[in-house]
Amino acid sequence: MKRRHALAALSLATIAVPAAAGPPYITDDPVPTDLGHWEIYAFSDADGHRSTFDDETGLDINYGGFKDVQLTATVPLGLSHDPETGWHGGTSDLELAVKYRFINDEKSGISVSAFPRVILPTSTLDQGEKTRLLLPVWAEKDFAGGTSLFGGGGYMVNPGRSNRNYWQAGLALTQDVSEKLSLGAEIARQGRDAVDSTARTDAGVGAILKLSDHYALLASGGPTWGDHRIGYHAYASLGLFF
């Protein structure tokens, strides 16, 4: 399941509030959490085909530890269903990441970051996995009128029997409809992650609804094309900012 746990923030009256980039989209963004602020997302992220699906539910914890540096930990539980074997639940993979923004041109509205991520094999549902490493670069261009275009991609080191290393990339466009609501659309592509799999493409739409300076609701979803079939992906979360 692809991850969407890079989080963006802007400051409003010294309170961190969500920007129109990053979650709820698969495509990550380059904007780190503000210095000294926290962003915590209680999320559910599903991916499947008909009644066969995998879901991760947990916490996405982000802290602005240094100027232009975000520290991230994703702690999920997993739930899956297969028509032949039924329901299964357990822990999922723990993820640790550091986002470093090395370009931040406020005049042009351009930001660029590296966001390396280590995925530790802590899942009880997919035993036998090895530690994986994602090495991406993400960029964003903000336009007048509340429009943002962001995207990029990277290389996943995916060791293990029958596994393949692969590239992934994404592009998203968002628009602030009002002070509280942002809408967007995206397209994402991932290469083959195993010898018996195919590349996959995800398309989707998303929305961010700011409830207050401290809370927001986020959701996205759409079709997935891969393994010679059409599936789906969906994401929902409650964001806490302080």
N, C-alpha and C positions, 0 to 999 in steps of 0.2 A: 504494500500500500504506500503510495507516495505521500510524502510529508508536506505540510503547509505550515510549519511551526516557526517561521520567521515573522516577527511582529514589528509593526511600525507605530510610532507615537509622535504627537505634536504637543506643545505645551500651551495651555490656556489658563491664565490666572494661576500659574505655577502648578497646575494639576495636569497629569498626563491623561490624554484622551486619544481615542483611536483615529488614525489617519486612514485614507482610502487606499491602502496598499497592504500587502501581506495577507493575513487571514481576512476573510475565509477562503482565499484562493489557493490553489495548488502552487501557483507561481509565487516565489518569494520576492521580497523587496530589499533594498539596501539600507533602509533607515533604521538605526539602532534605537533601543529604548533610551529615553532621556537620562542623563547622568543623575544617579541617586534615586531613580524612580523604578517602580515594579509594574509589570504587566503579567497578570495571571489569567489564563483561559481554561475554563472547565469545558472540555470539548468532547464531541463524539464524531468519529470519522469512519464512514462506511464505504465499502467497495464490493460490488458483486455482480451476479448474473442470475436473474429470476430469483429462486429461493435459496441459491447458494451465495453466501456473502461472508465477508470478514468485517469486523468492527473493532475500532480501538476507542476507548473512553478513558479520559484521565485529565491530568493537569499539564499545561504548558506554562512553565515558569521562566520569566525573563527579568533581568535586572541590568540597569545601566551602571556598570561597575566603574567605568572610566570614560573619559571624553571620547566619543565616537566608538565605544566598545560596548557590546551587549553580551551578557553571559546567559546561556539558555540551558534548561534541563526539561526534558519531556518524560513524564512518568505515566505510562498508560497501562490499562488492563485490556485484555483481548476477549472477544466473543466471536464465534464462527458457527455457521450452520451449513450442513451438507445433507441433501435429501437421503443419502444412503447411510450416513453415520450419525445424523442428528446434531444436537447442540454440543458445543465445547466452549469452556471458559478457562481463563487463567491469566497469568501475567503476560505482558508483551515486552518488546525490546525497549530498554532505557536508552535515551539519546542525550548526548552532551554536545554543546556547540558554542562557538565564539564568533560573533559578527564584528568585523572591523571595517569601518567606513574610511577609505583612504582618499576619496574625492567627495567634497561637499561644497559645490559652487552655488551659493544661494542666489546670486544674481541671475544665473542661467537656469536655475532649478534642476541641476543635474547632480545626482549622487551615484557613487559606485562603491560596492563593498565586497569583501570576501567573507564567506560564511561556512568555514569547514565544520563538519559534523561527524562525530563518532557514534555509531549505532552498536550498542553492546548486546550480545546474544543472551538476554535474560528471559526470553519467552518460554513459557511452558507449553505453548501450542505448536511452535515450530522448533522442536529440539534438533540439535545437530548443526545449527547455524554457527557461523563464525563472526567475529567482529568486522563490521563494514565501515568504510570511510567515504564520505561524500565531500568533494572538493569543487564548490561552485563559486561563480562570480555573478552578482546581481547589479543591475543599473536601473535608474529611474529618471524620468524627465517630467517635471511638473509644469503645467501651462496655466495661463490666466483663466479664471472662470471655474476653478476647481476640478480640472481635468488632469489625470495622471496616467502616464504610460510607463510600465515597468516590466522587466523580464531579464532573461539571461539563462544560465544553466551551468552544468558541471559534469564531472566524471565520478561515477560510483565504483569504488574498489569493492568487489563482491565475491570474496573467496568462498570456496566450498565445492564439494563434488557436484558436478553437473551445472554449477553456477557460471555466469558470465559477467565480467565487468561491462559497464554500459554508460552511455551518455544520456543526459536528460536536459530538456530545455522547456521554457514556457514564456508566454507573452500575455499581458493583461492590460486592459484599458478600463479606468474607473472615472466616474463623474459624480461630483457632489450635487445632489438634487436640492438639498436644503442644508441648514446647519446641523440637522440631526440624521439625515439619510444620505447614504452613498450607494450607488449601483455600479455594477461592472460586468465585464465578460472576459473570457480568457480561452486560450488554446495551449495545450501542453503535450509534449512528446517524450516518450521514454523508449530506449532501445531494449533489445532482448536481454533479460536478466538470467535466463537459463537456456540450456541447449535445446530443450523441447518447447520453448515459448516463442512468441512473436513480439515485435515491437507493439507499443500501444499508444493511442492518442486519446486525450481527454479534452472535451469542450464543456463549457459551463457558464453559468451566470451566478452572480452573488450580490449580497446586500449587507450593509452595516447600518444598524439603527442605534443611535446614541440615546440611551435612556436618561443619563445624567453625566456630570463630569467624571464619575467614578465607574459607571456601568454601561455596557453595550451588548446588544444581541447581534450575532453574526451568523450567516447561513449561505451556503452555495451548493450547487449540484448540477449534474448534466450527464450526458452519455459518455461511454468509454468504448473504443474500438480496439480489440486485441484478442489474440488467440482464436481468430476466425469467428468472432461473435461480437454482438453488441451488448454491453453491460451498462452499469451505472456507478456513479460515485456521488456521495452527499456528505456534507459537513455542517455542523451546528455548534455554537459555543456561546457561553456567557463570559464576557470579559470584565475583569476587575482592574482598575488603574489607580495607583496611588504613589 
